[in-house]
Amino acid sequence: MSLERPIEARQEWMGVLARASREQLERCWHETSTDAPFVELKPPETGLVMVRARSGGNGPQFNMGEMTVTRCILRGPHGVLGHAYVAGRDHRHARLAAAFDALLQLPEHRAAIMDRVVAPLAAEQRRRRAARWAAASRTKVEFLTVAREAG
């Protein structure tokens, strides 16, 4: 993650935190052992978002369906706001992701949390994604079309 591009770096760590499991974030939270105070500005709440897709990956967009999402906003140390949107209904997951987001915005916490939390979670997510792609690629079928000459 490039910290020279703060918006992209934040988008990336927020994605990693959202895709991590609550159990992984709980373990990381206990290992981080921060006593930073947090205030819930918007306590975790669950709602629906519309998922959009494209036909064939690049065709016209269509509404695929709704998805359950939980969001949370916390005020952390020095007044920084931590946001989280996570799939599903897990309020604790949303709180933990928002707390990590708030801490990651502070230079005094960023390096340690990136090394101990975000980087290992991102590596595990890449490994799982690669394993899924490898399993799916074994079922790939190649089609060959032979053109007939009109004669």
Phi, psi and omega per residue, in radians:
M1 nan 2.262 -3.134
S2 -1.575 2.035 3.124
L3 -1.444 -0.063 3.022
E4 -1.248 -0.380 3.109
R5 -2.002 1.464 -2.976
P6 -1.074 -0.622 -3.128
I7 -1.160 -0.817 -3.140
E8 -1.148 -0.668 3.113
A9 -1.104 -0.751 3.139
R10 -1.156 -0.733 3.097
Q11 -1.019 -0.714 -3.115
E12 -1.182 -0.822 -3.116
W13 -1.196 -0.577 3.095
M14 -1.143 -0.655 3.084
G15 -1.136 -0.745 3.117
V16 -1.084 -0.784 -3.139
L17 -1.131 -0.675 -3.132
A18 -1.198 -0.624 -3.123
R19 -1.413 -0.325 3.114
A20 -1.194 2.752 3.080
S21 -1.447 2.785 3.098
R22 -1.051 -0.692 -3.133
E23 -1.071 -0.718 3.104
Q24 -1.105 -0.770 -3.140
L25 -1.175 -0.646 3.079
E26 -1.043 -0.823 -3.136
R27 -1.064 -0.799 3.134
C28 -1.127 -0.650 -3.136
W29 -1.115 -0.770 -3.141
H30 -1.180 -0.591 3.106
E31 -1.275 -0.518 3.141
T32 -1.280 -0.608 3.078
S33 0.802 0.992 3.062
T34 -1.674 2.550 3.109
D35 -1.936 0.456 -3.134
A36 -1.119 2.413 3.121
P37 -1.399 2.462 3.096
F38 -2.264 2.490 3.083
V39 -2.123 2.277 3.109
E40 -1.355 1.965 3.044
L41 -1.470 -0.686 3.057
K42 -2.348 1.749 -3.117
P43 -1.043 2.767 -3.120
P44 -0.938 2.295 3.074
E45 -2.435 2.505 -3.066
T46 -1.832 2.423 3.111
G47 -2.654 -2.945 -3.124
L48 -2.044 2.533 2.998
V49 -2.212 2.631 3.103
M50 -1.487 2.260 3.099
V51 -1.659 2.197 3.133
R52 -1.853 2.601 3.141
A53 -2.431 3.026 3.084
R54 -2.186 2.393 3.074
S55 -1.120 2.206 3.125
G56 1.171 0.215 3.118
G57 1.513 -0.412 3.137
N58 -2.449 0.216 3.126
G59 -1.489 -2.838 3.141
P60 -1.165 2.591 3.141
Q61 -1.325 2.631 3.023
F62 -2.567 2.775 3.094
N63 -1.413 1.984 -3.093
M64 -1.409 -0.650 -3.133
G65 2.822 -3.097 -3.131
E66 -1.766 2.682 -3.110
M67 -2.354 2.438 3.096
T68 -1.379 2.289 -3.128
V69 -2.381 2.487 3.048
T70 -2.004 2.330 3.133
R71 -2.133 2.751 -3.138
C72 -2.715 2.514 3.052
I73 -2.279 2.176 3.129
L74 -2.079 2.574 2.951
R75 -1.746 2.142 -3.109
G76 -1.797 -2.804 3.138
P77 -1.013 2.545 3.111
H78 1.077 0.335 3.072
G79 1.371 0.106 -3.126
V80 -1.235 2.484 -3.119
L81 -1.714 2.297 3.048
G82 -1.884 2.289 -3.124
H83 -2.046 2.624 3.032
A84 -2.640 2.432 2.965
Y85 -2.259 2.067 -3.121
V86 -2.203 2.567 3.111
A87 -1.198 2.430 3.083
G88 1.697 -2.820 -3.008
R89 -2.035 0.291 -3.023
D90 -1.450 1.766 -3.115
H91 -1.154 -0.674 3.139
R92 -1.119 -0.699 3.104
H93 -1.032 -0.801 3.141
A94 -1.107 -0.726 3.112
R95 -1.085 -0.810 -3.122
L96 -1.108 -0.770 3.141
A97 -1.098 -0.711 3.116
A98 -1.163 -0.679 3.123
A99 -1.139 -0.772 3.092
F100 -1.106 -0.683 3.118
D101 -1.055 -0.761 3.124
A102 -1.085 -0.808 -3.125
L103 -1.148 -0.642 -3.130
L104 -1.158 -0.360 3.111
Q105 -1.393 -0.184 3.140
L106 -1.703 2.158 -3.098
P107 -0.969 -0.584 -3.097
E108 -1.239 -0.309 3.129
H109 -1.904 -0.383 -2.948
R110 -0.998 -0.901 -3.034
A111 -1.060 -0.788 -3.118
A112 -1.131 -0.755 -3.110
I113 -1.249 -0.637 3.078
M114 -1.065 -0.773 -3.100
D115 -1.262 -0.700 -3.020
R116 -1.606 -0.392 -3.029
V117 -2.084 -1.115 -2.964
V118 -1.184 -0.836 -3.098
A119 -1.062 -0.835 3.107
P120 -1.110 -0.679 3.115
L121 -1.139 -0.737 3.130
A122 -1.115 -0.716 3.119
A123 -1.108 -0.739 3.111
E124 -1.122 -0.710 3.127
Q125 -1.146 -0.687 3.079
R126 -1.123 -0.712 3.139
R127 -1.106 -0.789 3.131
R128 -1.125 -0.704 3.123
R129 -1.102 -0.761 3.126
A130 -1.112 -0.682 3.111
A131 -1.130 -0.715 3.099
R132 -1.115 -0.745 3.125
W133 -1.120 -0.698 3.130
A134 -1.117 -0.735 3.126
A135 -1.146 -0.705 -3.137
A136 -1.225 -0.607 -3.096
S137 -1.190 -0.393 3.092
R138 -1.193 -0.322 -3.133
T139 -1.748 0.111 -3.105
K140 -1.173 2.411 3.132
V141 -2.050 2.273 3.089
E142 -1.717 2.259 3.103
F143 -1.855 2.398 3.134
L144 -2.113 2.233 3.115
T145 -1.882 2.214 3.119
V146 -1.824 2.159 3.121
A147 -1.472 2.335 3.094
R148 -1.642 2.435 3.090
E149 -1.421 2.334 3.072
A150 -1.348 2.276 -3.014
G151 -2.367 nan nan
